[in-house]
């Protein structure tokens, strides 16, 4: 199935302050996406970033 992420930003772990996942808008829905290369959404986000189609915004402070 073909879909596009239209927005993505990093999400921080509240305990460590480290980036732990993405918050992304995919098919009009906001979803959490773990940093896992086997995750379909993660793979699509990274494909779009590498193709210059999407920029990942920094996490909220």
Phi and psi in degrees as a GROMACS rama.xvg file:
@    title "Ramachandran Plot"
@    xaxis  label "Phi"
@    yaxis  label "Psi"
@TYPE xy
-97.8513  129.695  UNK-2
-149.487  168.753  UNK-3
-132.781  139.979  UNK-4
-83.103  131.288  UNK-5
-103.292  -10.4905  UNK-6
-159.713  149.067  UNK-7
-155.041  142.805  UNK-8
-145.99  156.464  UNK-9
-71.0545  151.183  UNK-10
-121.582  135.031  UNK-11
-95.5971  147.042  UNK-12
-72.0823  123.293  UNK-13
-64.7755  -22.9778  UNK-14
-82.4161  -40.0573  UNK-15
-105.51  -19.8256  UNK-16
77.1318  2.7309  UNK-17
-85.4979  147.559  UNK-18
-62.6525  130.359  UNK-19
-122.936  -18.3018  UNK-20
-166.806  -178.881  UNK-21
-109.978  149.606  UNK-22
-105.381  123.198  UNK-23
-132.867  153.605  UNK-24
-105.05  113.965  UNK-25
-126.801  124.076  UNK-26
52.6369  37.6798  UNK-27
80.8753  1.77597  UNK-28
-115.408  138.28  UNK-29
-81.6108  127.311  UNK-30
-135.09  151.87  UNK-31
-88.5674  135.898  UNK-32
-127.681  116.057  UNK-33
-72.1525  156.322  UNK-34
-76.3636  83.5917  UNK-35
-143.281  109.968  UNK-36
-57.8828  -21.4346  UNK-37
-82.7303  -9.05644  UNK-38
-79.5583  127.633  UNK-39
-58.9076  -42.4594  UNK-40
-67.8446  -42.0428  UNK-41
-59.3488  -47.1326  UNK-42
-60.2064  -41.1832  UNK-43
-68.1376  -41.913  UNK-44
-60.0616  -46.5811  UNK-45
-65.5008  -35.3749  UNK-46
-61.8277  -45.4044  UNK-47
-65.01  -39.6091  UNK-48
-62.2309  -48.4743  UNK-49
-62.9768  -30.7941  UNK-50
-83.2605  -3.1254  UNK-51
77.1607  17.697  UNK-52
-94.3343  -13.0638  UNK-53
-149.012  140.355  UNK-54
-117.083  132.954  UNK-55
-88.3153  122.43  UNK-56
-78.9813  154.94  UNK-57
-67.7813  158.209  UNK-58
-68.5451  154.349  UNK-59
-65.1298  145.385  UNK-60
